[in-house]
């Protein structure tokens, strides 16, 4: 059957390959966004901790 319908089989294979690429790129994009979120959270945490310590020290000194 695949020999008789070579054109249809070829189209189907290309569709499946394109779909696999789309899912792979979506997964990669999601992983990048997750990593960016973790990096942002870590940076915010590191910036807030020293700022809080300085604020507490300033309040105690006043």
mmCIF file of the N, C-alpha and C atoms, coordinates in Angstrom:
data_MODEL
# 
_entry.id   MODEL 
# 
loop_
_atom_site.group_PDB 
_atom_site.id 
_atom_site.type_symbol 
_atom_site.label_atom_id 
_atom_site.label_alt_id 
_atom_site.label_comp_id 
_atom_site.label_asym_id 
_atom_site.label_entity_id 
_atom_site.label_seq_id 
_atom_site.pdbx_PDB_ins_code 
_atom_site.Cartn_x 
_atom_site.Cartn_y 
_atom_site.Cartn_z 
_atom_site.occupancy 
_atom_site.B_iso_or_equiv 
_atom_site.pdbx_formal_charge 
_atom_site.auth_seq_id 
_atom_site.auth_comp_id 
_atom_site.auth_asym_id 
_atom_site.auth_atom_id 
_atom_site.pdbx_PDB_model_num 
ATOM 1   N N  . UNK A 1 1  ? 0.812  -1.182 0.000  1.00 0.00 ? 1  UNK A N  1 
ATOM 2   C CA . UNK A 1 1  ? 0.000  0.000  0.000  1.00 0.00 ? 1  UNK A CA 1 
ATOM 3   C C  . UNK A 1 1  ? 0.866  1.262  0.000  1.00 0.00 ? 1  UNK A C  1 
ATOM 4   N N  . UNK A 1 2  ? 1.954  1.242  0.790  1.00 0.00 ? 2  UNK A N  1 
ATOM 5   C CA . UNK A 1 2  ? 2.806  2.430  0.819  1.00 0.00 ? 2  UNK A CA 1 
ATOM 6   C C  . UNK A 1 2  ? 3.474  2.679  -0.526 1.00 0.00 ? 2  UNK A C  1 
ATOM 7   N N  . UNK A 1 3  ? 3.733  1.628  -1.273 1.00 0.00 ? 3  UNK A N  1 
ATOM 8   C CA . UNK A 1 3  ? 4.322  1.823  -2.607 1.00 0.00 ? 3  UNK A CA 1 
ATOM 9   C C  . UNK A 1 3  ? 3.302  2.430  -3.560 1.00 0.00 ? 3  UNK A C  1 
ATOM 10  N N  . UNK A 1 4  ? 2.061  2.051  -3.394 1.00 0.00 ? 4  UNK A N  1 
ATOM 11  C CA . UNK A 1 4  ? 1.021  2.571  -4.281 1.00 0.00 ? 4  UNK A CA 1 
ATOM 12  C C  . UNK A 1 4  ? 0.710  4.026  -3.950 1.00 0.00 ? 4  UNK A C  1 
ATOM 13  N N  . UNK A 1 5  ? 0.799  4.373  -2.699 1.00 0.00 ? 5  UNK A N  1 
ATOM 14  C CA . UNK A 1 5  ? 0.470  5.730  -2.265 1.00 0.00 ? 5  UNK A CA 1 
ATOM 15  C C  . UNK A 1 5  ? 1.719  6.432  -1.723 1.00 0.00 ? 5  UNK A C  1 
ATOM 16  N N  . UNK A 1 6  ? 2.768  6.435  -2.497 1.00 0.00 ? 6  UNK A N  1 
ATOM 17  C CA . UNK A 1 6  ? 4.043  7.007  -2.081 1.00 0.00 ? 6  UNK A CA 1 
ATOM 18  C C  . UNK A 1 6  ? 3.907  8.495  -1.753 1.00 0.00 ? 6  UNK A C  1 
ATOM 19  N N  . UNK A 1 7  ? 3.165  9.223  -2.566 1.00 0.00 ? 7  UNK A N  1 
ATOM 20  C CA . UNK A 1 7  ? 2.991  10.656 -2.347 1.00 0.00 ? 7  UNK A CA 1 
ATOM 21  C C  . UNK A 1 7  ? 2.294  10.909 -1.003 1.00 0.00 ? 7  UNK A C  1 
ATOM 22  N N  . UNK A 1 8  ? 1.220  10.192 -0.729 1.00 0.00 ? 8  UNK A N  1 
ATOM 23  C CA . UNK A 1 8  ? 0.491  10.353 0.529  1.00 0.00 ? 8  UNK A CA 1 
ATOM 24  C C  . UNK A 1 8  ? 1.374  9.959  1.712  1.00 0.00 ? 8  UNK A C  1 
ATOM 25  N N  . UNK A 1 9  ? 2.103  8.867  1.573  1.00 0.00 ? 9  UNK A N  1 
ATOM 26  C CA . UNK A 1 9  ? 2.999  8.420  2.637  1.00 0.00 ? 9  UNK A CA 1 
ATOM 27  C C  . UNK A 1 9  ? 4.071  9.475  2.909  1.00 0.00 ? 9  UNK A C  1 
ATOM 28  N N  . UNK A 1 10 ? 4.611  10.045 1.855  1.00 0.00 ? 10 UNK A N  1 
ATOM 29  C CA . UNK A 1 10 ? 5.631  11.079 2.004  1.00 0.00 ? 10 UNK A CA 1 
ATOM 30  C C  . UNK A 1 10 ? 5.073  12.294 2.733  1.00 0.00 ? 10 UNK A C  1 
ATOM 31  N N  . UNK A 1 11 ? 3.884  12.711 2.381  1.00 0.00 ? 11 UNK A N  1 
ATOM 32  C CA . UNK A 1 11 ? 3.246  13.850 3.041  1.00 0.00 ? 11 UNK A CA 1 
ATOM 33  C C  . UNK A 1 11 ? 3.023  13.549 4.517  1.00 0.00 ? 11 UNK A C  1 
ATOM 34  N N  . UNK A 1 12 ? 2.546  12.355 4.820  1.00 0.00 ? 12 UNK A N  1 
ATOM 35  C CA . UNK A 1 12 ? 2.293  11.968 6.212  1.00 0.00 ? 12 UNK A CA 1 
ATOM 36  C C  . UNK A 1 12 ? 3.587  11.957 7.032  1.00 0.00 ? 12 UNK A C  1 
ATOM 37  N N  . UNK A 1 13 ? 4.647  11.439 6.453  1.00 0.00 ? 13 UNK A N  1 
ATOM 38  C CA . UNK A 1 13 ? 5.935  11.390 7.156  1.00 0.00 ? 13 UNK A CA 1 
ATOM 39  C C  . UNK A 1 13 ? 6.417  12.808 7.448  1.00 0.00 ? 13 UNK A C  1 
ATOM 40  N N  . UNK A 1 14 ? 6.314  13.689 6.472  1.00 0.00 ? 14 UNK A N  1 
ATOM 41  C CA . UNK A 1 14 ? 6.732  15.076 6.683  1.00 0.00 ? 14 UNK A CA 1 
ATOM 42  C C  . UNK A 1 14 ? 5.875  15.756 7.757  1.00 0.00 ? 14 UNK A C  1 
ATOM 43  N N  . UNK A 1 15 ? 4.588  15.454 7.770  1.00 0.00 ? 15 UNK A N  1 
ATOM 44  C CA . UNK A 1 15 ? 3.716  16.016 8.795  1.00 0.00 ? 15 UNK A CA 1 
ATOM 45  C C  . UNK A 1 15 ? 4.137  15.549 10.187 1.00 0.00 ? 15 UNK A C  1 
ATOM 46  N N  . UNK A 1 16 ? 4.456  14.267 10.315 1.00 0.00 ? 16 UNK A N  1 
ATOM 47  C CA . UNK A 1 16 ? 4.870  13.734 11.616 1.00 0.00 ? 16 UNK A CA 1 
ATOM 48  C C  . UNK A 1 16 ? 6.205  14.325 12.057 1.00 0.00 ? 16 UNK A C  1 
ATOM 49  N N  . UNK A 1 17 ? 7.132  14.499 11.121 1.00 0.00 ? 17 UNK A N  1 
ATOM 50  C CA . UNK A 1 17 ? 8.429  15.099 11.447 1.00 0.00 ? 17 UNK A CA 1 
ATOM 51  C C  . UNK A 1 17 ? 8.241  16.548 11.889 1.00 0.00 ? 17 UNK A C  1 
ATOM 52  N N  . UNK A 1 18 ? 7.404  17.289 11.175 1.00 0.00 ? 18 UNK A N  1 
ATOM 53  C CA . UNK A 1 18 ? 7.129  18.678 11.553 1.00 0.00 ? 18 UNK A CA 1 
ATOM 54  C C  . UNK A 1 18 ? 6.493  18.757 12.931 1.00 0.00 ? 18 UNK A C  1 
ATOM 55  N N  . UNK A 1 19 ? 5.577  17.858 13.215 1.00 0.00 ? 19 UNK A N  1 
ATOM 56  C CA . UNK A 1 19 ? 4.919  17.831 14.522 1.00 0.00 ? 19 UNK A CA 1 
ATOM 57  C C  . UNK A 1 19 ? 5.930  17.526 15.629 1.00 0.00 ? 19 UNK A C  1 
ATOM 58  N N  . UNK A 1 20 ? 6.835  16.598 15.366 1.00 0.00 ? 20 UNK A N  1 
ATOM 59  C CA . UNK A 1 20 ? 7.873  16.271 16.355 1.00 0.00 ? 20 UNK A CA 1 
ATOM 60  C C  . UNK A 1 20 ? 8.770  17.476 16.604 1.00 0.00 ? 20 UNK A C  1 
ATOM 61  N N  . UNK A 1 21 ? 9.136  18.198 15.551 1.00 0.00 ? 21 UNK A N  1 
ATOM 62  C CA . UNK A 1 21 ? 9.948  19.410 15.710 1.00 0.00 ? 21 UNK A CA 1 
ATOM 63  C C  . UNK A 1 21 ? 9.214  20.457 16.528 1.00 0.00 ? 21 UNK A C  1 
ATOM 64  N N  . UNK A 1 22 ? 7.944  20.630 16.273 1.00 0.00 ? 22 UNK A N  1 
ATOM 65  C CA . UNK A 1 22 ? 7.147  21.611 17.008 1.00 0.00 ? 22 UNK A CA 1 
ATOM 66  C C  . UNK A 1 22 ? 7.102  21.277 18.493 1.00 0.00 ? 22 UNK A C  1 
ATOM 67  N N  . UNK A 1 23 ? 6.853  20.016 18.826 1.00 0.00 ? 23 UNK A N  1 
ATOM 68  C CA . UNK A 1 23 ? 6.815  19.617 20.230 1.00 0.00 ? 23 UNK A CA 1 
ATOM 69  C C  . UNK A 1 23 ? 8.177  19.801 20.889 1.00 0.00 ? 23 UNK A C  1 
ATOM 70  N N  . UNK A 1 24 ? 9.238  19.473 20.168 1.00 0.00 ? 24 UNK A N  1 
ATOM 71  C CA . UNK A 1 24 ? 10.587 19.615 20.712 1.00 0.00 ? 24 UNK A CA 1 
ATOM 72  C C  . UNK A 1 24 ? 10.909 21.074 20.971 1.00 0.00 ? 24 UNK A C  1 
ATOM 73  N N  . UNK A 1 25 ? 10.568 21.949 20.026 1.00 0.00 ? 25 UNK A N  1 
ATOM 74  C CA . UNK A 1 25 ? 10.861 23.369 20.229 1.00 0.00 ? 25 UNK A CA 1 
ATOM 75  C C  . UNK A 1 25 ? 10.005 23.946 21.351 1.00 0.00 ? 25 UNK A C  1 
ATOM 76  N N  . UNK A 1 26 ? 8.777  23.480 21.492 1.00 0.00 ? 26 UNK A N  1 
ATOM 77  C CA . UNK A 1 26 ? 7.924  23.938 22.595 1.00 0.00 ? 26 UNK A CA 1 
ATOM 78  C C  . UNK A 1 26 ? 8.501  23.512 23.931 1.00 0.00 ? 26 UNK A C  1 
ATOM 79  N N  . UNK A 1 27 ? 8.954  22.275 24.018 1.00 0.00 ? 27 UNK A N  1 
ATOM 80  C CA . UNK A 1 27 ? 9.561  21.789 25.263 1.00 0.00 ? 27 UNK A CA 1 
ATOM 81  C C  . UNK A 1 27 ? 10.815 22.585 25.595 1.00 0.00 ? 27 UNK A C  1 
ATOM 82  N N  . UNK A 1 28 ? 11.623 22.876 24.591 1.00 0.00 ? 28 UNK A N  1 
ATOM 83  C CA . UNK A 1 28 ? 12.845 23.641 24.810 1.00 0.00 ? 28 UNK A CA 1 
ATOM 84  C C  . UNK A 1 28 ? 12.503 25.048 25.299 1.00 0.00 ? 28 UNK A C  1 
ATOM 85  N N  . UNK A 1 29 ? 11.504 25.659 24.692 1.00 0.00 ? 29 UNK A N  1 
ATOM 86  C CA . UNK A 1 29 ? 11.073 26.995 25.110 1.00 0.00 ? 29 UNK A CA 1 
ATOM 87  C C  . UNK A 1 29 ? 10.578 26.972 26.559 1.00 0.00 ? 29 UNK A C  1 
ATOM 88  N N  . UNK A 1 30 ? 9.792  25.976 26.910 1.00 0.00 ? 30 UNK A N  1 
ATOM 89  C CA . UNK A 1 30 ? 9.288  25.849 28.280 1.00 0.00 ? 30 UNK A CA 1 
ATOM 90  C C  . UNK A 1 30 ? 10.427 25.684 29.282 1.00 0.00 ? 30 UNK A C  1 
ATOM 91  N N  . UNK A 1 31 ? 11.415 24.878 28.939 1.00 0.00 ? 31 UNK A N  1 
ATOM 92  C CA . UNK A 1 31 ? 12.558 24.674 29.831 1.00 0.00 ? 31 UNK A CA 1 
ATOM 93  C C  . UNK A 1 31 ? 13.337 25.971 30.017 1.00 0.00 ? 31 UNK A C  1 
ATOM 94  N N  . UNK A 1 32 ? 13.476 26.742 28.945 1.00 0.00 ? 32 UNK A N  1 
ATOM 95  C CA . UNK A 1 32 ? 14.174 28.025 29.052 1.00 0.00 ? 32 UNK A CA 1 
ATOM 96  C C  . UNK A 1 32 ? 13.410 28.985 29.954 1.00 0.00 ? 32 UNK A C  1 
ATOM 97  N N  . UNK A 1 33 ? 12.099 29.004 29.820 1.00 0.00 ? 33 UNK A N  1 
ATOM 98  C CA . UNK A 1 33 ? 11.294 29.899 30.657 1.00 0.00 ? 33 UNK A CA 1 
ATOM 99  C C  . UNK A 1 33 ? 11.358 29.491 32.129 1.00 0.00 ? 33 UNK A C  1 
ATOM 100 N N  . UNK A 1 34 ? 11.354 28.207 32.393 1.00 0.00 ? 34 UNK A N  1 
ATOM 101 C CA . UNK A 1 34 ? 11.479 27.715 33.770 1.00 0.00 ? 34 UNK A CA 1 
ATOM 102 C C  . UNK A 1 34 ? 12.825 28.127 34.348 1.00 0.00 ? 34 UNK A C  1 
ATOM 103 N N  . UNK A 1 35 ? 13.887 27.959 33.567 1.00 0.00 ? 35 UNK A N  1 
ATOM 104 C CA . UNK A 1 35 ? 15.223 28.347 34.031 1.00 0.00 ? 35 UNK A CA 1 
ATOM 105 C C  . UNK A 1 35 ? 15.307 29.842 34.280 1.00 0.00 ? 35 UNK A C  1 
ATOM 106 N N  . UNK A 1 36 ? 14.718 30.624 33.404 1.00 0.00 ? 36 UNK A N  1 
ATOM 107 C CA . UNK A 1 36 ? 14.719 32.076 33.583 1.00 0.00 ? 36 UNK A CA 1 
ATOM 108 C C  . UNK A 1 36 ? 13.957 32.471 34.846 1.00 0.00 ? 36 UNK A C  1 
ATOM 109 N N  . UNK A 1 37 ? 12.845 31.809 35.114 1.00 0.00 ? 37 UNK A N  1 
ATOM 110 C CA . UNK A 1 37 ? 12.085 32.074 36.327 1.00 0.00 ? 37 UNK A CA 1 
ATOM 111 C C  . UNK A 1 37 ? 12.882 31.764 37.581 1.00 0.00 ? 37 UNK A C  1 
ATOM 112 N N  . UNK A 1 38 ? 13.587 30.633 37.572 1.00 0.00 ? 38 UNK A N  1 
ATOM 113 C CA . UNK A 1 38 ? 14.412 30.261 38.724 1.00 0.00 ? 38 UNK A CA 1 
ATOM 114 C C  . UNK A 1 38 ? 15.551 31.256 38.920 1.00 0.00 ? 38 UNK A C  1 
ATOM 115 N N  . UNK A 1 39 ? 16.156 31.682 37.813 1.00 0.00 ? 39 UNK A N  1 
ATOM 116 C CA . UNK A 1 39 ? 17.237 32.656 37.897 1.00 0.00 ? 39 UNK A CA 1 
ATOM 117 C C  . UNK A 1 39 ? 16.727 33.982 38.455 1.00 0.00 ? 39 UNK A C  1 
ATOM 118 N N  . UNK A 1 40 ? 15.574 34.417 37.980 1.00 0.00 ? 40 UNK A N  1 
ATOM 119 C CA . UNK A 1 40 ? 14.975 35.669 38.462 1.00 0.00 ? 40 UNK A CA 1 
ATOM 120 C C  . UNK A 1 40 ? 14.644 35.589 39.945 1.00 0.00 ? 40 UNK A C  1 
ATOM 121 N N  . UNK A 1 41 ? 14.086 34.475 40.368 1.00 0.00 ? 41 UNK A N  1 
ATOM 122 C CA . UNK A 1 41 ? 13.743 34.305 41.785 1.00 0.00 ? 41 UNK A CA 1 
ATOM 123 C C  . UNK A 1 41 ? 15.003 34.320 42.647 1.00 0.00 ? 41 UNK A C  1 
ATOM 124 N N  . UNK A 1 42 ? 16.030 33.644 42.194 1.00 0.00 ? 42 UNK A N  1 
ATOM 125 C CA . UNK A 1 42 ? 17.295 33.628 42.940 1.00 0.00 ? 42 UNK A CA 1 
ATOM 126 C C  . UNK A 1 42 ? 17.917 35.008 43.021 1.00 0.00 ? 42 UNK A C  1 
ATOM 127 N N  . UNK A 1 43 ? 17.887 35.749 41.930 1.00 0.00 ? 43 UNK A N  1 
ATOM 128 C CA . UNK A 1 43 ? 18.441 37.096 41.915 1.00 0.00 ? 43 UNK A CA 1 
ATOM 129 C C  . UNK A 1 43 ? 17.653 38.017 42.845 1.00 0.00 ? 43 UNK A C  1 
ATOM 130 N N  . UNK A 1 44 ? 16.342 37.925 42.787 1.00 0.00 ? 44 UNK A N  1 
ATOM 131 C CA . UNK A 1 44 ? 15.509 38.748 43.669 1.00 0.00 ? 44 UNK A CA 1 
ATOM 132 C C  . UNK A 1 44 ? 15.789 38.420 45.131 1.00 0.00 ? 44 UNK A C  1 
ATOM 133 N N  . UNK A 1 45 ? 15.953 37.155 45.434 1.00 0.00 ? 45 UNK A N  1 
ATOM 134 C CA . UNK A 1 45 ? 16.245 36.734 46.808 1.00 0.00 ? 45 UNK A CA 1 
ATOM 135 C C  . UNK A 1 45 ? 17.587 37.305 47.272 1.00 0.00 ? 45 UNK A C  1 
ATOM 136 N N  . UNK A 1 46 ? 18.591 37.199 46.423 1.00 0.00 ? 46 UNK A N  1 
ATOM 137 C CA . UNK A 1 46 ? 19.921 37.693 46.779 1.00 0.00 ? 46 UNK A CA 1 
ATOM 138 C C  . UNK A 1 46 ? 19.930 39.206 46.950 1.00 0.00 ? 46 UNK A C  1 
ATOM 139 N N  . UNK A 1 47 ? 19.129 39.907 46.165 1.00 0.00 ? 47 UNK A N  1 
ATOM 140 C CA . UNK A 1 47 ? 19.070 41.367 46.293 1.00 0.00 ? 47 UNK A CA 1 
ATOM 141 C C  . UNK A 1 47 ? 18.268 41.800 47.513 1.00 0.00 ? 47 UNK A C  1 
ATOM 142 N N  . UNK A 1 48 ? 17.235 41.078 47.846 1.00 0.00 ? 48 UNK A N  1 
ATOM 143 C CA . UNK A 1 48 ? 16.381 41.454 48.969 1.00 0.00 ? 48 UNK A CA 1 
ATOM 144 C C  . UNK A 1 48 ? 17.033 41.165 50.321 1.00 0.00 ? 48 UNK A C  1 
ATOM 145 N N  . UNK A 1 49 ? 17.792 40.107 50.424 1.00 0.00 ? 49 UNK A N  1 
ATOM 146 C CA . UNK A 1 49 ? 18.411 39.773 51.706 1.00 0.00 ? 49 UNK A CA 1 
ATOM 147 C C  . UNK A 1 49 ? 19.358 40.860 52.201 1.00 0.00 ? 49 UNK A C  1 
ATOM 148 N N  . UNK A 1 50 ? 20.328 41.319 51.421 1.00 0.00 ? 50 UNK A N  1 
ATOM 149 C CA . UNK A 1 50 ? 21.198 42.397 51.909 1.00 0.00 ? 50 UNK A CA 1 
ATOM 150 C C  . UNK A 1 50 ? 20.417 43.692 52.162 1.00 0.00 ? 50 UNK A C  1 
ATOM 151 N N  . UNK A 1 51 ? 19.434 43.977 51.320 1.00 0.00 ? 51 UNK A N  1 
ATOM 152 C CA . UNK A 1 51 ? 18.643 45.192 51.511 1.00 0.00 ? 51 UNK A CA 1 
ATOM 153 C C  . UNK A 1 51 ? 17.886 45.129 52.832 1.00 0.00 ? 51 UNK A C  1 
ATOM 154 N N  . UNK A 1 52 ? 17.346 43.983 53.161 1.00 0.00 ? 52 UNK A N  1 
ATOM 155 C CA . UNK A 1 52 ? 16.628 43.814 54.435 1.00 0.00 ? 52 UNK A CA 1 
ATOM 156 C C  . UNK A 1 52 ? 17.583 43.963 55.614 1.00 0.00 ? 52 UNK A C  1 
ATOM 157 N N  . UNK A 1 53 ? 18.767 43.409 55.497 1.00 0.00 ? 53 UNK A N  1 
ATOM 158 C CA . UNK A 1 53 ? 19.747 43.513 56.584 1.00 0.00 ? 53 UNK A CA 1 
ATOM 159 C C  . UNK A 1 53 ? 20.152 44.963 56.791 1.00 0.00 ? 53 UNK A C  1 
ATOM 160 N N  . UNK A 1 54 ? 20.365 45.686 55.720 1.00 0.00 ? 54 UNK A N  1 
ATOM 161 C CA . UNK A 1 54 ? 20.732 47.100 55.826 1.00 0.00 ? 54 UNK A CA 1 
ATOM 162 C C  . UNK A 1 54 ? 19.587 47.895 56.451 1.00 0.00 ? 54 UNK A C  1 
ATOM 163 N N  . UNK A 1 55 ? 18.381 47.603 56.047 1.00 0.00 ? 55 UNK A N  1 
ATOM 164 C CA . UNK A 1 55 ? 17.209 48.298 56.596 1.00 0.00 ? 55 UNK A CA 1 
ATOM 165 C C  . UNK A 1 55 ? 17.081 48.039 58.090 1.00 0.00 ? 55 UNK A C  1 
ATOM 166 N N  . UNK A 1 56 ? 17.256 46.788 58.529 1.00 0.00 ? 56 UNK A N  1 
ATOM 167 C CA . UNK A 1 56 ? 17.170 46.475 59.956 1.00 0.00 ? 56 UNK A CA 1 
ATOM 168 C C  . UNK A 1 56 ? 18.266 47.189 60.738 1.00 0.00 ? 56 UNK A C  1 
ATOM 169 N N  . UNK A 1 57 ? 19.479 47.200 60.195 1.00 0.00 ? 57 UNK A N  1 
ATOM 170 C CA . UNK A 1 57 ? 20.580 47.851 60.865 1.00 0.00 ? 57 UNK A CA 1 
ATOM 171 C C  . UNK A 1 57 ? 20.342 49.353 60.974 1.00 0.00 ? 57 UNK A C  1 
ATOM 172 N N  . UNK A 1 58 ? 19.827 49.933 59.921 1.00 0.00 ? 58 UNK A N  1 
ATOM 173 C CA . UNK A 1 58 ? 19.538 51.372 59.930 1.00 0.00 ? 58 UNK A CA 1 
ATOM 174 C C  . UNK A 1 58 ? 18.461 51.684 60.957 1.00 0.00 ? 58 UNK A C  1 
ATOM 175 N N  . UNK A 1 59 ? 17.470 50.831 61.074 1.00 0.00 ? 59 UNK A N  1 
ATOM 176 C CA . UNK A 1 59 ? 16.382 51.049 62.044 1.00 0.00 ? 59 UNK A CA 1 
ATOM 177 C C  . UNK A 1 59 ? 16.920 50.939 63.470 1.00 0.00 ? 59 UNK A C  1 
ATOM 178 N N  . UNK A 1 60 ? 17.833 50.012 63.721 1.00 0.00 ? 60 UNK A N  1 
ATOM 179 C CA . UNK A 1 60 ? 18.404 49.847 65.047 1.00 0.00 ? 60 UNK A CA 1 
ATOM 180 C C  . UNK A 1 60 ? 19.323 51.011 65.409 1.00 0.00 ? 60 UNK A C  1 
ATOM 181 N N  . UNK A 1 61 ? 20.030 51.541 64.411 1.00 0.00 ? 61 UNK A N  1 
ATOM 182 C CA . UNK A 1 61 ? 20.958 52.637 64.651 1.00 0.00 ? 61 UNK A CA 1 
ATOM 183 C C  . UNK A 1 61 ? 20.230 53.946 64.922 1.00 0.00 ? 61 UNK A C  1 
ATOM 184 N N  . UNK A 1 62 ? 19.011 54.074 64.443 1.00 0.00 ? 62 UNK A N  1 
ATOM 185 C CA . UNK A 1 62 ? 18.275 55.342 64.581 1.00 0.00 ? 62 UNK A CA 1 
ATOM 186 C C  . UNK A 1 62 ? 17.637 55.495 65.921 1.00 0.00 ? 62 UNK A C  1 
# 
